[in-house]
Amino acid sequence: MNPRPIDHFVGSPVDRAAAAVSPPRLQRLIASLASFGGDKSGGVNRQALTPDDIRARAYLIGYAQELGCSVLRDDAANLFFRRPGGKDGSPVVTGSHIDTQPTGGRLDGAYGVCAGLETIAALNDAGISTAHPIEVAVWTNEEGCRFAPGSMGSAAFVQADRMQEFAASKDDKGRSFAEELEVVDSTFFDVPKRAMSVPFRAFVEAHIEQGPILELAGAKLGIVTGIQGVRWFRFTVVGRSSHAGTTPFEARLDAVRCAADLVIQAYAQSDGSDPQLRLTVGRFNVDPGAVNTVAAGVEFTIDLRHPNDERLDSLETLFRSWSGSHQGCDVRVERIMSNPPTHFPSEMVHVVRTAARTCDSHAIEMLSGAFHDSMYLARHCPTAMLFVPSIGGLSHHPAEDTNPEDLAIGARALTRALLALSEPIS
């Protein structure tokens, strides 16, 4: 690496650091990381703790060490790249995850890690020291597609007693999370370990939006005020199978007809009067699934999201009112997952807002509809998020992309926010 001379940058330390962000260097790092698990479609399949994930971690460790960072890990295989501060205290932390979906893209999660490392490179180039250490975290298994549930690394960091639960999780080949952690231990035996739940001064996560809102608004940056609460429900409808040709309608116990009526009632709640509500029927399985048989059973799911717990409660009450007999069928309703809404502290949103609007006067405030590691970090320390646009709103797809200019703007805003929190030393 060839840092530009300090006098190349003018202005305050924050201005100098933001100006030192190098779009080509950021793009090279993103491309290099995408080569681990990259495929011919242009996408990336780098699921948690696979050989590609391990190799990507080794690459990032080397990259961070070249920047002068020390490297630490913990029992959940989370990585931390630390740039020292004038005070040896709690760090200001950024970062995200690098694991992907099986048909993932190159930016989901990875952008937040790369933007964090670019901040450190920019600080080095501009010759800026900070009062507080800055760390870039790589959280383990955010996606949850190989080992369930998702966000294991950040959840375990905040709640270490969940490690036993997570250790037992197995992938579709029977490999356990605990077994893969042993591989991490043997591969990175020379990387020092530290305790879980160490204090953070603050956490700021940069991420692609994974939706169309910023692009539609013509904004380059999103100031994230919180993460929607989510509840998952499983509905089981039990009817009676019978012959499709010989059974009149009045004699049928048709599980599909009953389930379809419930789905229509559910979607009626998302009629546009509440623009913050997200309601999705993601699975709809029919038994026996024969073309000429009235269905004996249906199982379907609803993913429900909203930033207000009271609204989630009212809809759950509605769903549970459907339990019992409906159109002659037996209906059972079960909540299978719940995460409360996350509201980022106003002082952290202010830091991100100031940084973002310095870089993009059209930056907008918005909620995140997707899960992120920040959902758990917000229970541990003051937390905020920053979004950059996703072209066409596309994510979890090989064609996932963001304009390089927007990625650089996001890195500059992240640099400003991290410096505001870590206090530059003139």
N, C-alpha and C positions, 0 to 999 in steps of 0.2 A: 504494500500500500504506500502511496506517495502523497502525503498530506500537502495541501497548498499552504503557502506561508501565511502566518497569522495576519499580517497587514493586508492580505487580500480582502479581508472582511472588515466592514466599518459599522459603526453604530454600537448599540448596547450589546451586552453579551447574548441576550436572547435573539436579537436581530442577526448577530454574527453567526450564531449556531444554526438558525433557520436557513440563512443564506448558504451555509456549508453543506446542507443536504444535497447529495449528488444523485439526480435521477438515474444516470447510467449505472452507477454503482448499485443502487437499489434494484434496478431491473436485472442486473447480473446475478445478484444474490437470490432473487426470486426464481430466476431461470435455473440456477444451480440446484436449488432446493427441489424444484420440480422434476429434476432428472432422477431423483430417487423415487421410483414407483411410477415414473412417467410412461405413458403408452402411446401407440400410434394415433389415437384419436385426439391427442393433445391434452388429454386429461391426466389425472394422477390417481393411482390406487395405492395408497400408503396407509394401510390400517394400523391401528395401535400395536406397537411392539412386534411387528413383523420384521423380517430382515431388512426391508427397505427403510422402515422407520428407525431401526437401530443404526443403519449406515447414515441416514440423514442426521441423526443426533451426533454421530461422530464428526460429521462434516461441520456442523454448527459449533461444536466444541472447539475445533481447530480454528474456525473463523473468529470466534469470540476471543480466543487466546491471542490471535494476531492483533486484535484491537487492544490488547492489554488487560483483558478481563480475567478474573479468577473464576473458576467453575465449581459449582456445588450441585449436589443432588440430594433427594430425600427418599424415604421408603416407598413412595408411590411412583418413583422414577421421574418425578418432575426435575427439570434442570433449571439452574439459575446462573446467569452470566452477570458478574458483579463488577461494575466500575467504581473504584473507591471514591469516597468523599472526604472532605476535610474533617468531618466528624465520623467516628466509627460507630454509628448508631443504626437505627431502623432505616431500611432503604425505601426509596421511591421506586415502584416496580411497574413495568409494562410487560407486554408479551401476550401470547395466546397459545394455540396448539398447532401441531404440524401433522396430526393424523387426519386422514381423509375418509370420505365415503368410498365404497368400491368403485363407483363411477364418478369420482370427485373431480374438482378442478384444482388449479395451482395456487389459488389465493385464499380460500376459506381457512382461516386460522393462520396459515403461513404468512400472510401479509402482516399481521400484527407482530409476529416474531421478527420478520425482516425489517419492518419499520422501526422497531425498537433497537435493533443492531445498527441501523443506519443513523439513528439519533446518536448512539455512542461514537460512531465513526465521525459524524459531523462535529461533535464536541471535541474530539481529538484534533480534527483538522483546524478548528477555530481556536484551539488552545485554551479551552474553558474548563475550569474546575468547578465542582459543586460542593456545597457544605455537606449535603447528605449523599450517601451512595445511591447509584442508580443500578437497578437490576433488570434484566430481560428474562422472563420466565417462559419455559416451554412446558405447558401443562399436558399431562398424559391422558389419552383416551377421552377426548371431549366428545367425539362423534358417537361413541357407544355402539358402533355397528359390528365390531368384532366381539367386544365384551360389553355386556349390559350391566348397569346403566351407563349413560354418557356422563361426561364431566367427572370421571372418577378421580383424576389427579387433583383437581381443584377442590372437589368435595372432601377428599381424604386429607388434603392439606389443612382445611378448615376444621374438619371433624375426624381426627385421627382414629377414633374408635370404629369408623366404618371400614377400616382396612381388612378386617376379618371377613366381613360380608363381601367385599370386592374380590378378595383373594380366591374365593370359591367360584367366581364367575368363569364359565367355560365358553370357548368358541365352538363353531359347528364341527370342528375336528376333534373336540374333546380336550384341547389344551387349556389349562387354567391360567388365569391372570397371575396367580402365584408362581407358576412354572416360568412364565415369561419374565417375571421380575427377577428370577434367579439368573436368567440369561443376561439381563441388564447388569446385575451385580458382577457377573464374571467378565462382561465386556468392558465395563467402566470401573473396574476395581480400583483404579488409581485416582478416580474422582472422589474427593472427600464428601462424606455425607453430613447433613445437618438435620436437626430436629424438625418435625412437622410444626406447623402453626407458629413459626417465628413471627415476631411483630413486623408489620409493614407500616411505613408512614402513610402511604397511599398506593392505589393501583389504578392505572389508566390503560384500557385495552382499545387498541385500534383494530378495526375489523371492516371487511366489506359488508355492505348493507344486506345483501342476499335478497333484495326485493326491489321494486320499481319506484319507490317514493321519491328518492333524491333525483333520479333521472327525470321524472315527470315534473318536478319542481324547478329543474334547471339549477340545482344546487350542487356544489362540489363536495360539501361536507355536511354530515349530520351530527348534531349535538344530542347525544342520547340521554334522556332524562330518567329512563328506567326500562325494565323488562316486564312484559306482560306476564301475569299469572297464568298458569295452565293446569287444566284437569283433564284426565283421560277417563272415559267411561266405556264399559263393555256391556252391551245389551244382548240378552239371550232370550229368544222367542221360541217357544215350544208349541207346535201345533200337532197335526196328524197327517201322515202321508196317505194319499188315496189316488185313485185312477183319474187322470186328467180328463178322460172322455166320458166317464160314467158317473162322476160325482157332481151333482148340481151345486151351484154356488151356495145355496142356503144350507147345504149339508157339509160344507167344507170347514175345516179348521186350518186355514191357509196361513202358514207362518210368514211367507213373503208379503202377502197382502197386509198383514198386521204390521210387519216391520216397515214396509214402505210408508204406511200411514204415520208411523212414529217419526221416520226420517223427514217426511214432509212437515210435520209439526215442528221438528227441531229447526229445520232450515227457515221456517217462518219467523223464527226469532232473530234471524240475521237479514231482515228486510231492508236494511239501509238506514233505519232510524237511529242505530247506534254504530257509528263508523269505527269505533274501537274494538268491536266484537269480531272475533274470528271463530268460526264453527266449521268443522270438517268431518265428514264421514269418510274414514280412510280405509276401512275394511268392511266387506259385506259378503259373508260366506253362507251358502245355502246347502242344506242337507235334505235329500240325498243328491240334489243337483242333476236330476234326470229331466229331460225335456218333456216327458209325458207323465210326470208325477207331481201332484200337489205337494209342496214342500212341508216336511215335518218339522224343520227347524231352521232358524237363521241366527247367526251371531254377527253383530256389527259393532263398530266402535265410533265414538265421537271424541275429537280433539277440540277442547273448548279453551279459548284464551281471551283475557280481558285484564286491564290494569287495575280493576276495582274488585276487591274481595266480595263486597256486597252483591255486585252483579253476578259474579260467579256463584255465590250462594243461592241467589234466586233462581238461576237456571238449573242448578243441581236439584233444588227442591222440585222444580217442574219435572225434570227427568225421573226423579224418584217417585213422583206421583203416578207414573206409568206402570209401576210394579203391580203385579197381580194379573187380573183377567182383562184382556183387551181383544175384542172381536173373537171371543171364544178361545183365544190362545193364552198361554201362561207367559208372562213377561217378567224377567229378572234384570235388575239394574245394579251394576257394581262399579264403584270408582276404583280404578286400578293405578292411578298416579296423580300426584298433586304437588305443585310448586307454587308458593304464594307470589304475588306481584313483588317486584323489586323496585324500590324508589331510591335513586341515587341522591346523596346529600346535596343541598342547594349550593354549598360552597364549592363542591367538586364540579358540579354542572357549570358554575360560574367560571372556574378555571378553564374548562374545556371551551365554553362559549367565547371567552376572551381570546383564547388561542385560535379557535376556528374562524371567528369573524375578522381577525387580523389577516388571515390567509384567504378568506372567501366571505365577502360582505353578504352573500346570499345564503350562507349556511343556515339551516333550519333546525329547530328542536323537534325531536321525534322519539317515539317509543320503539324498542326492539320487540319484534314479534317472535324472534327465535331465541332459543337457549344460548347462553354463552358462559364461559368460565366466570365472568364478572358476577353472575347470579350468586355464586358461592362466595367469591371474594368480598362482595358487599356485606357479608355477615362477619367479616374479619377485620376490615379496615375501610376508610373512606375510599369510595370507588366511583369511577365514571367510565364512559365509553365514547368513542369517536368513530363515525362511519364514513366510508367513501362509497361512491355509487357503484352499483353493479349494472353492467350493460344489459339492457333488456330485462333487468330484475332476475337474471339467471344465476343459480347456484346449485351445488350438489349435482353438477353436470360438467362434462368435459369442456364445454364451450364457455364456462364461467370466466368472466373477464371484467377488467376495469381499465379505463384509459390511463396510460402511463403518466400523463400530466396530473390526473386526479390522485394517483398513488403517491406522487411526489408532494402534492399539496397536503395530503393527509399526513405524510411523514414530517413535513414542516410544522404542521399544527401540533402533532404529537410532541415534537421537540420543544416547542414553546410551552406546552402544558407541563412537560416533565421538568423543564428548567424552572418554571414558576413554583413547582412543588419542592424541588431539590435545592433551590437558592444558589444561583451562580455566584462564584467568588470573583470579584473584579481583580 
